[in-house]
Amino acid sequence: MALFGGLHPLGAIPASIVFGLLIVGAYMMQRAVQVPAYIILAIQGLIILAIVTSSVFISKKSMKAKVLAKLKKFTGGKDAV
């Protein structure tokens, strides 16, 4: 959960809530419409894979500079960070 919260203690709280809601929603879907709860495990895996991949992708200096330049352009020249 710390990785999803940006390695910040307060960021881990919303990340935990999101994953908790996914689990509760999975069991509610299973009871209501007979959808297997294991689908949520696959969705959680995809979320984890996307977060880890994006953090590795952005950690490279050249990619980080490109992303920051695009963010600066998107925000109208203001510093995004």
GROMACS elastic network, one bead per residue, 0.5 to 0.9 nm:
[ bonds ]
;  ai    aj funct       b0    kb
    1     4     6  0.52865   500
    1     5     6  0.62789   500
    1     6     6  0.88793   500
    1     7     6  0.83807   500
    1    11     6  0.85314   500
    1    12     6  0.54472   500
    1    13     6  0.82009   500
    1    15     6  0.60778   500
    1    16     6  0.62367   500
    1    19     6  0.88602   500
    2     6     6  0.63668   500
    2     8     6  0.65531   500
    2     9     6  0.70815   500
    2    11     6  0.72547   500
    2    12     6  0.51683   500
    2    13     6  0.88738   500
    2    15     6  0.80547   500
    3     6     6  0.53458   500
    3     7     6  0.52532   500
    3     8     6  0.82985   500
    3    11     6  0.88930   500
    3    12     6  0.78420   500
    3    51     6  0.81602   500
    3    52     6  0.81268   500
    4     7     6  0.72348   500
    4    11     6  0.73935   500
    4    12     6  0.67104   500
    4    14     6  0.89680   500
    4    15     6  0.59864   500
    4    16     6  0.87713   500
    4    48     6  0.82462   500
    4    51     6  0.70935   500
    4    52     6  0.87862   500
    5     8     6  0.57866   500
    5     9     6  0.72737   500
    5    10     6  0.72432   500
    5    13     6  0.74082   500
    5    14     6  0.73467   500
    5    15     6  0.58641   500
    5    16     6  0.86605   500
    6     9     6  0.84965   500
    6    11     6  0.61580   500
    6    12     6  0.76372   500
    7    10     6  0.88438   500
    7    11     6  0.71576   500
    7    12     6  0.74958   500
    8    11     6  0.51376   500
    8    12     6  0.65046   500
    9    12     6  0.53821   500
    9    13     6  0.72404   500
   10    13     6  0.56324   500
   10    14     6  0.77333   500
   11    14     6  0.60107   500
   11    15     6  0.66428   500
   11    16     6  0.88815   500
   12    15     6  0.50786   500
   12    16     6  0.60134   500
   12    17     6  0.85932   500
   13    16     6  0.52015   500
   13    17     6  0.62873   500
   13    18     6  0.87848   500
   14    18     6  0.61844   500
   14    19     6  0.87267   500
   15    18     6  0.51829   500
   15    19     6  0.63966   500
   15    20     6  0.85634   500
   16    19     6  0.52725   500
   16    20     6  0.59957   500
   16    21     6  0.85186   500
   17    21     6  0.60551   500
   17    22     6  0.85751   500
   18    21     6  0.51462   500
   18    22     6  0.62778   500
   18    23     6  0.88437   500
   19    23     6  0.63941   500
   19    24     6  0.87548   500
   19    44     6  0.76844   500
   20    23     6  0.51947   500
   20    24     6  0.62574   500
   20    25     6  0.84801   500
   21    24     6  0.50764   500
   21    25     6  0.58359   500
   21    26     6  0.83491   500
   22    25     6  0.51038   500
   22    26     6  0.60613   500
   22    27     6  0.88310   500
   22    40     6  0.67711   500
   22    41     6  0.89585   500
   22    43     6  0.89577   500
   22    44     6  0.81438   500
   23    26     6  0.50640   500
   23    27     6  0.65503   500
   23    28     6  0.87569   500
   23    37     6  0.80788   500
   23    40     6  0.69814   500
   23    41     6  0.83764   500
   24    27     6  0.53689   500
   24    28     6  0.62952   500
   24    29     6  0.86994   500
   25    29     6  0.60296   500
   25    30     6  0.84703   500
   25    37     6  0.86977   500
   25    40     6  0.86163   500
   26    29     6  0.51475   500
   26    30     6  0.61417   500
   26    31     6  0.87325   500
   26    35     6  0.80446   500
   26    36     6  0.77577   500
   26    38     6  0.78597   500
   26    39     6  0.78233   500
   26    40     6  0.60425   500
   26    41     6  0.89722   500
   27    31     6  0.63003   500
   27    32     6  0.86058   500
   27    35     6  0.87647   500
   27    36     6  0.83783   500
   27    37     6  0.58897   500
   28    31     6  0.52423   500
   28    32     6  0.60389   500
   28    33     6  0.84437   500
   28    37     6  0.86771   500
   29    32     6  0.50909   500
   29    33     6  0.56771   500
   29    34     6  0.65954   500
   29    35     6  0.58066   500
   29    36     6  0.78562   500
   29    37     6  0.73535   500
   30    33     6  0.58720   500
   30    36     6  0.55595   500
   30    37     6  0.57611   500
   31    34     6  0.56881   500
   31    35     6  0.77118   500
   32    35     6  0.79790   500
   34    37     6  0.87153   500
   35    38     6  0.86545   500
   35    39     6  0.79595   500
   36    39     6  0.60405   500
   36    40     6  0.83196   500
   37    40     6  0.58130   500
   37    41     6  0.74951   500
   38    41     6  0.51290   500
   38    42     6  0.67514   500
   38    43     6  0.88814   500
   39    42     6  0.51702   500
   39    43     6  0.63865   500
   39    44     6  0.87168   500
   40    44     6  0.60301   500
   40    45     6  0.84491   500
   41    44     6  0.50117   500
   41    45     6  0.61481   500
   41    46     6  0.86542   500
   42    45     6  0.50074   500
   42    46     6  0.62833   500
   42    47     6  0.87024   500
   43    46     6  0.50468   500
   43    47     6  0.62385   500
   43    48     6  0.86587   500
   44    47     6  0.50326   500
   44    48     6  0.61726   500
   44    49     6  0.85290   500
   45    48     6  0.51029   500
   45    49     6  0.60671   500
   45    50     6  0.85525   500
   46    49     6  0.50174   500
   46    50     6  0.60652   500
   46    51     6  0.86107   500
   47    50     6  0.51406   500
   47    51     6  0.62042   500
   47    52     6  0.86228   500
   48    51     6  0.52429   500
   48    52     6  0.61232   500
   48    53     6  0.83996   500
   49    52     6  0.53131   500
   49    53     6  0.59217   500
   49    54     6  0.84465   500
   50    53     6  0.51674   500
   50    54     6  0.60129   500
   50    55     6  0.85574   500
   51    54     6  0.52342   500
   51    55     6  0.61672   500
   51    56     6  0.86605   500
   52    55     6  0.52014   500
   52    56     6  0.62144   500
   52    57     6  0.84709   500
   53    56     6  0.52254   500
   53    57     6  0.59552   500
   53    58     6  0.85632   500
   54    58     6  0.59999   500
   54    59     6  0.83770   500
   55    58     6  0.52527   500
   55    59     6  0.59708   500
   56    59     6  0.51114   500
   56    60     6  0.70381   500
   57    60     6  0.61320   500
   57    63     6  0.69357   500
   57    64     6  0.81173   500
   58    61     6  0.74545   500
   58    62     6  0.84692   500
   58    63     6  0.55935   500
   58    65     6  0.87363   500
   58    67     6  0.75333   500
   59    62     6  0.86543   500
   59    63     6  0.73010   500
   59    64     6  0.62682   500
   60    63     6  0.54165   500
   60    64     6  0.60013   500
   60    65     6  0.86890   500
   61    65     6  0.61793   500
   61    66     6  0.86789   500
   62    65     6  0.52605   500
   62    66     6  0.64119   500
   62    67     6  0.87610   500
   63    66     6  0.50693   500
   63    67     6  0.61202   500
   63    68     6  0.85423   500
   64    67     6  0.51139   500
   64    68     6  0.60712   500
   64    69     6  0.84880   500
   65    68     6  0.51702   500
   65    69     6  0.60732   500
   65    70     6  0.86496   500
   66    69     6  0.50832   500
   66    70     6  0.62397   500
   66    71     6  0.86031   500
   67    70     6  0.51684   500
   67    71     6  0.61438   500
   67    72     6  0.85611   500
   68    72     6  0.60326   500
   68    73     6  0.85330   500
   68    79     6  0.85894   500
   68    80     6  0.71936   500
   68    81     6  0.81464   500
   69    72     6  0.50651   500
   69    73     6  0.61919   500
   69    74     6  0.85521   500
   70    74     6  0.60016   500
   70    75     6  0.85704   500
   71    75     6  0.60550   500
   71    76     6  0.85541   500
   71    77     6  0.84961   500
   71    78     6  0.87611   500
   71    79     6  0.81582   500
   71    80     6  0.61544   500
   72    75     6  0.52245   500
   72    76     6  0.62739   500
   72    78     6  0.58380   500
   72    79     6  0.59113   500
   72    80     6  0.58902   500
   73    76     6  0.53084   500
   73    77     6  0.55340   500
   73    78     6  0.80598   500
   74    77     6  0.75023   500
   74    78     6  0.88372   500
   75    78     6  0.57892   500
   75    79     6  0.77587   500
   75    80     6  0.70635   500
   76    79     6  0.88621   500
   77    80     6  0.85607   500
